[in-house]
Amino acid sequence: MPVDFNRPIFEWLPTRTYASFRPGLPDVVLGRLPEPVSIAVGRAFKGWIVESADERAALEAALARLILQPEPGRLNFKAGPDAACAGRSQGPAFLALYAPPEEGWPVLLLSSFAPERERRTRIQRDRYVWETFATAALAEEALAAELAEAGDVPVHRGA
């Protein structure tokens, strides 16, 4: 099914908020990419780490606008929604499992690491990496692997 990018982003990119479930954890907003975009970029979701009410308002405003298309087939999230939640962030290292906000959405593993830790691709805000999993069991396996690599890091599990 073709996607009409001449509509506000929220109309073709359904989003759900994975709400913070304890102090110090951010909200994570995931958008399910339309199939043509998902295939092109090799992932099913676009995500934003939201640390404040002001960022949440800015993200919602950005999702209500059209996405910039510098050339046909290329979408520029950086000048739109990404800019709403792009500021550098600091804080303690942790691992957090977020339960799906509703059926049909994945389990989310959010990792936050100190600046001196080796970085992986797709790091956001200079400290966060998120991954999605179809089941809680798969997310727990990934969490165990992260713990084996990261060592003594607090783990938080949402209900």
N, C-alpha and C positions, 0 to 999 in steps of 0.2 A: 504494500500500500504506500503510495507516495506521501511525503511529508510536506506540509505547507509551511515553509520557513518565513512566510510573509505574515504570520500570525504571532502573537506574543509567545514567548518561550513556554510559559506554563501551559499553553494549549496543546503543545506537541511533546512536552517533556513532563510526564506526571512525576510529582515528587512526594516524598514522605519524610517526616521528621523523626529521627531517632533521638528522643529527648534525653537530656542528661538525667541520670538517675541517682547522682550523688554530687555534693559540692566538689568543684575542681574539674569536673568532666564537662566537655562541650556538648552542645547539640550537634548532630550530624544530619545534614539534609542530603538525601539521595534522590537523584533523578534517574528514571528508567529511560535509557536512550532508545529512540525509535530504531527498528531493525536495520534500515539502510545505514544509519550512523553507527550503530553498534558493530555491524560487520566491518565497516571501514576503519574504525579505531581499535577493534579487537577487544572490546569490553562492553558489558551490558549497562553499566551505571556511570553516572557523573556525580561527584560528591563535593560538598562544601562543609567545612568545619566552622561552626558558628559559636563564638565565645561571648557574645553580648546581645542585648536587645537592639542596640543600634545596628549591629551587623545583620541581625535577622530582618530588620526593616529595610535595610539597603539591599539585601538579597531578594526579598519579596518584590521590591520596586524593580530590580533588574530583571527578574523573571517575568514581570508584566510588560517588558519592552520587547521589541524585535531583536533578534540576534544579528550581529554584524556578519556580513559575508564578504570578505575581501576579494574573493573570486568564487565562481560557481563551484559548489561541492565542498567548500571550506567554511567552517563555522568558527567564529572568534569568540569563545567564551571569556577569554582573558580581559577583554575590554568591557565585558558585561557582568554577568553574575560572579565570575571569579574575583573581580576587583572588589566586590563587597566584603569578601572574607579572605583577603590576601595578606593582611598585616602579619609581620613576624610575631611569633608567640614564644613564650618561655614558661617553664614550669617543670615539675618533677616528672620523672619517667613513670610510666604505668602501662598496663595492658587492660583493655576493657571490652567485654562482650556485651553488645546491645541486642536485645531481643527484637524480632521484627515488630514494627508498629501495627501491622495488620497482616492477615493471611495473604500469601502470594509474594511477600517481600522477603529478602534474605536476612540471615543472621549477620551481624556486622562485628568485625574485630578491629578495634581502634588501638593503635600502638602510638605511644608518645615517648620519645627518647631524648636524652640529654644531647646537646650539640656535639659533644666529643665522640659520640658513637658513630660508627661507620654508617653512611647513608645508603638508602636504596632508592630506586627510581620511584617516581610519583609521590615524593614527600610533599606535604602541604604545610605551609606556615612555618617552615624551617624545623618542624619536629614531628608531625603526624604522618602516619601511614595507615590507610584503611583497606580492608579486604572484605569481600562478601562471600557467604557460604550458603548453600541450599539447605543445609541442615545444621542443627545444634551440634551433632556428633562431629561433623566435619570441622566446624568452628573450634570445638574443644581440641581436636587433633592439632590444628594450626596453632592454637594457644599454647599447647604443650611444647611444640617445636620452638615457638618464640621464647618461651621460658627457658628452655634448654640453652638457647643462644644468648639470651639477655641476662640470665642469672637472677639475682634477688631484686625483682621488680614487683611492686604491688599489682595485684590482679583484682579487677572489679567485674562483677557479673550483674547485669540487669535482670529483672524478673521476666 
